[in-house]
Amino acid sequence: MRLYVPATLALLNQYRENATIPADVERVVADDETEDAEYLALMTAADLSAERGTRRRVVIVVDRPVEEGAIPWSEIAAVHADAVPFTDPDDEPGWYGVQEVANLIASL
């Protein structure tokens, strides 16, 4: 199962420093494992990120068998984020590997 966690760069940094995503954060789950369903879940989470007033949408992708509970940083599969502030909301956020998160956060 893949979870999509809407965030901001500041929240991403906080989660990385704490090595966990709290249990009470909002999550979007795809209806099934098809590419279309996962894309819809990703873009829904991106829209939720934008609603937080952030200049760049950030979505944390988590591979995990259950939806509930805190998420250890080790379960983070990737991060999707806008490369530049104020990107067209119809554009898909770029993909960043977990090892690239520090560089992404440095762009705060």
Backbone as JSON, one array per atom type, in Angstrom:
{
  "sequence": "MRLYVPATLALLNQYRENATIPADVERVVADDETEDAEYLALMTAADLSAERGTRRRVVIVVDRPVEEGAIPWSEIAAVHADAVPFTDPDDEPGWYGVQEVANLIASL",
  "N": [[0.85, -1.16, 0.0], [0.47, 2.23, -0.7], [0.96, 5.36, 0.73], [0.13, 8.81, 0.64], [1.34, 11.73, 1.82], [0.39, 14.93, 2.42], [2.39, 17.84, 2.66], [4.66, 20.44, 3.71], [7.7, 22.18, 2.88], [8.87, 22.94, 5.28], [7.57, 21.24, 7.13], [8.41, 18.79, 6.1], [11.14, 18.95, 6.69], [10.98, 18.98, 9.5], [9.86, 16.44, 10.0], [11.93, 14.83, 9.0], [14.04, 15.53, 10.73], [13.0, 14.57, 13.14], [12.81, 11.95, 12.52], [10.44, 10.68, 12.03], [7.0, 10.59, 11.0], [4.21, 12.02, 12.39], [1.4, 10.25, 13.85], [-1.06, 11.48, 13.53], [-1.22, 12.92, 11.15], [-2.6, 14.08, 8.04], [-3.51, 11.84, 5.42], [-3.46, 10.47, 2.16], [-4.87, 7.86, 0.37], [-4.54, 5.65, -2.31], [-7.22, 4.35, -4.31], [-6.83, 1.87, -5.43], [-4.14, -0.19, -6.67], [-3.48, 0.68, -9.19], [-1.87, 2.58, -11.78], [-3.25, 4.91, -12.5], [-4.94, 5.36, -10.27], [-3.05, 5.75, -8.26], [-1.77, 8.03, -9.25], [-3.88, 9.88, -9.1], [-4.23, 9.95, -6.3], [-1.74, 11.03, -5.56], [-1.89, 13.61, -6.77], [-4.12, 14.62, -5.44], [-3.13, 14.79, -2.84], [-1.15, 16.68, -3.36], [-2.73, 18.9, -3.98], [-3.9, 19.29, -1.46], [-1.63, 19.99, -0.03], [-1.04, 22.44, -1.24], [-3.18, 23.93, -0.31], [-2.37, 24.65, 2.18], [-1.17, 27.03, 2.07], [1.38, 27.11, 1.2], [4.23, 27.85, -0.84], [5.29, 25.99, -2.46], [4.28, 22.83, -3.46], [4.36, 19.84, -1.58], [4.69, 16.41, -1.27], [4.83, 13.53, 0.57], [5.78, 10.27, -0.03], [4.87, 7.12, 1.02], [5.65, 3.78, 1.62], [3.79, 1.35, 2.94], [2.08, -1.12, 4.86], [-0.17, -0.53, 6.39], [-2.56, 2.05, 7.23], [-2.69, 3.54, 9.59], [-1.1, 5.05, 12.5], [2.15, 6.25, 13.62], [4.72, 7.12, 11.27], [7.73, 5.74, 10.53], [10.77, 7.28, 9.46], [12.24, 5.6, 7.84], [10.41, 4.3, 6.24], [9.78, 5.97, 4.21], [9.37, 6.38, 0.82], [9.79, 8.15, -1.28], [9.81, 11.63, -2.26], [7.62, 14.02, -3.56], [7.78, 17.13, -5.08], [7.3, 20.57, -5.93], [9.52, 22.01, -8.23], [10.04, 24.69, -8.4], [8.78, 27.67, -6.79], [5.26, 28.41, -6.81], [4.2, 26.84, -8.97], [2.34, 25.72, -11.82], [-0.79, 24.45, -10.96], [-1.71, 22.21, -12.3], [0.48, 20.86, -13.13], [2.59, 18.06, -12.57], [4.17, 17.42, -9.5], [7.75, 17.26, -9.08], [9.86, 14.32, -8.76], [11.71, 13.18, -6.0], [14.34, 11.4, -4.62], [14.79, 9.78, -1.42], [17.35, 10.26, -0.49], [17.82, 12.75, -1.54], [16.45, 14.6, -0.1], [17.6, 16.35, 1.83], [18.9, 18.27, 0.2], [16.67, 19.31, -1.08], [15.29, 20.46, 1.07], [17.13, 22.39, 1.73], [16.59, 24.31, -0.08], [14.72, 25.93, 1.0]],
  "CA": [[0.0, 0.0, 0.0], [1.21, 3.48, -0.76], [0.29, 6.51, 1.34], [0.61, 10.11, 0.18], [1.2, 12.65, 2.94], [0.61, 16.32, 2.03], [3.28, 18.51, 3.61], [5.36, 21.64, 3.27], [9.13, 21.96, 3.07], [9.15, 23.05, 6.72], [7.13, 19.99, 7.77], [9.33, 17.75, 5.65], [12.34, 19.1, 7.5], [10.65, 18.56, 10.87], [9.71, 14.98, 10.0], [13.25, 14.25, 8.81], [14.81, 15.71, 11.97], [12.43, 13.7, 14.17], [12.87, 10.6, 11.96], [9.1, 10.09, 12.04], [5.83, 11.4, 10.66], [3.24, 11.73, 13.44], [0.24, 9.41, 13.53], [-2.28, 12.25, 13.28], [-1.17, 13.72, 9.92], [-3.52, 13.71, 6.96], [-2.94, 10.91, 4.45], [-4.31, 10.12, 1.03], [-4.6, 6.49, -0.04], [-5.11, 5.33, -3.62], [-8.32, 3.38, -4.26], [-6.25, 0.58, -5.77], [-2.73, -0.05, -6.99], [-3.26, 1.03, -10.59], [-1.12, 3.82, -11.99], [-4.2, 6.01, -12.49], [-5.38, 5.6, -8.9], [-1.93, 6.32, -7.51], [-1.57, 9.41, -9.73], [-4.95, 10.68, -8.52], [-3.9, 10.13, -4.88], [-0.62, 11.97, -5.5], [-2.35, 14.96, -7.09], [-5.01, 15.04, -4.35], [-2.25, 15.2, -1.74], [-0.51, 17.93, -3.79], [-3.74, 19.96, -3.8], [-4.01, 19.53, -0.02], [-0.41, 20.72, 0.35], [-1.2, 23.82, -1.72], [-4.17, 24.59, 0.54], [-1.71, 25.09, 3.42], [-0.59, 28.34, 1.83], [2.79, 26.96, 0.86], [4.57, 28.28, -2.19], [5.66, 24.78, -3.2], [3.58, 21.63, -3.0], [5.24, 18.76, -1.14], [3.96, 15.19, -0.94], [5.71, 12.45, 1.01], [5.25, 8.98, -0.45], [5.23, 6.12, 2.02], [5.27, 2.38, 1.37], [3.46, 0.79, 4.26], [0.92, -1.99, 4.74], [-1.32, -0.02, 7.14], [-2.75, 3.49, 7.14], [-2.66, 4.2, 10.89], [0.12, 5.06, 13.29], [3.29, 7.08, 13.22], [5.46, 6.56, 10.15], [9.17, 5.93, 10.67], [11.41, 7.86, 8.27], [12.73, 4.5, 7.02], [9.36, 3.85, 5.34], [9.59, 6.97, 3.16], [9.83, 5.87, -0.47], [10.2, 9.28, -2.11], [9.1, 12.89, -2.03], [7.28, 14.78, -4.76], [7.73, 18.55, -4.73], [7.48, 21.51, -7.03], [10.91, 22.44, -8.36], [10.07, 26.14, -8.18], [7.54, 28.17, -6.17], [4.09, 28.82, -7.61], [4.07, 26.04, -10.18], [0.97, 25.49, -12.31], [-1.36, 23.34, -10.17], [-1.96, 21.03, -13.14], [1.75, 20.17, -13.34], [2.92, 17.05, -11.57], [5.39, 17.75, -8.75], [8.9, 16.44, -9.41], [10.19, 13.2, -7.89], [12.99, 13.26, -5.31], [14.68, 10.25, -3.79], [14.97, 10.11, 0.0], [18.7, 10.8, -0.32], [17.83, 14.12, -2.04], [15.6, 15.44, 0.75], [18.4, 17.41, 2.45], [19.07, 19.31, -0.8], [15.37, 19.91, -1.29], [15.02, 21.31, 2.23], [18.06, 23.52, 1.66], [16.02, 25.32, -0.98], [13.72, 26.7, 1.76]],
  "C": [[0.9, 1.23, 0.0], [0.35, 4.6, -0.17], [0.93, 7.78, 0.8], [0.29, 11.13, 1.27], [1.44, 14.07, 2.45], [1.44, 17.02, 3.09], [3.72, 19.86, 3.04], [6.85, 21.34, 3.42], [9.5, 22.03, 4.55], [8.74, 21.78, 7.46], [8.04, 18.83, 7.37], [10.61, 17.77, 6.47], [12.11, 18.62, 8.93], [10.55, 17.04, 10.96], [11.07, 14.29, 9.85], [14.08, 14.35, 10.08], [14.32, 14.79, 13.08], [12.45, 12.22, 13.78], [11.52, 9.89, 12.01], [8.07, 11.12, 11.57], [4.77, 11.04, 11.68], [2.02, 10.95, 12.95], [-0.97, 10.22, 13.09], [-2.24, 13.09, 12.01], [-2.16, 13.19, 8.89], [-2.79, 12.83, 5.95], [-3.95, 10.67, 3.35], [-3.89, 8.72, 0.59], [-5.26, 6.26, -1.39], [-6.2, 4.27, -3.46], [-7.85, 1.97, -4.59], [-4.81, 0.82, -6.18], [-2.45, 0.24, -8.46], [-2.53, 2.37, -10.68], [-2.05, 5.03, -11.93], [-4.65, 6.37, -11.07], [-4.27, 6.22, -8.07], [-1.65, 7.76, -7.95], [-2.64, 10.33, -9.13], [-4.69, 10.95, -7.04], [-2.76, 11.13, -4.71], [-1.1, 13.4, -5.74], [-3.34, 15.49, -6.05], [-4.18, 15.53, -3.17], [-1.53, 16.5, -2.1], [-1.47, 19.1, -3.63], [-3.9, 20.3, -2.32], [-2.79, 20.3, 0.5], [-0.54, 22.18, -0.04], [-2.19, 24.61, -0.86], [-3.57, 25.09, 1.85], [-1.0, 26.42, 3.22], [0.88, 28.29, 1.49], [3.03, 27.41, -0.57], [4.97, 27.1, -3.08], [4.92, 23.6, -2.61], [4.6, 20.55, -2.66], [4.36, 17.58, -0.75], [4.99, 14.12, -0.59], [5.04, 11.13, 0.66], [5.8, 7.9, 0.49], [4.76, 4.75, 1.56], [5.04, 1.74, 2.72], [2.18, -0.03, 4.14], [-0.33, -1.49, 5.49], [-1.37, 1.51, 7.07], [-2.51, 4.21, 8.46], [-1.26, 4.19, 11.49], [1.18, 6.0, 12.76], [4.07, 6.35, 12.12], [6.95, 6.79, 10.37], [9.76, 6.45, 9.35], [11.9, 6.76, 7.32], [11.69, 3.98, 6.02], [9.07, 4.85, 4.21], [10.18, 6.41, 1.87], [10.41, 6.98, -1.33], [9.44, 10.52, -1.66], [8.81, 13.5, -3.4], [7.17, 16.23, -4.31], [7.88, 19.38, -5.99], [8.93, 21.97, -7.05], [11.07, 23.93, -8.08], [8.76, 26.56, -7.52], [6.49, 28.53, -7.21], [4.01, 28.13, -8.96], [2.6, 25.91, -10.55], [0.39, 24.29, -11.56], [-1.68, 22.09, -10.99], [-0.68, 20.26, -13.44], [1.98, 19.16, -12.22], [4.18, 17.48, -10.82], [6.52, 16.78, -9.11], [9.16, 15.38, -8.36], [11.57, 13.4, -7.3], [13.18, 12.0, -4.49], [14.92, 10.7, -2.35], [16.35, 10.73, 0.23], [18.82, 12.24, -0.81], [17.07, 15.11, -1.16], [16.39, 16.6, 1.38], [18.61, 18.56, 1.46], [17.77, 20.04, -1.08], [15.04, 20.88, -0.15], [15.92, 22.54, 2.22], [17.53, 24.63, 0.76], [14.93, 26.15, -0.3], [13.9, 28.13, 1.51]]
}
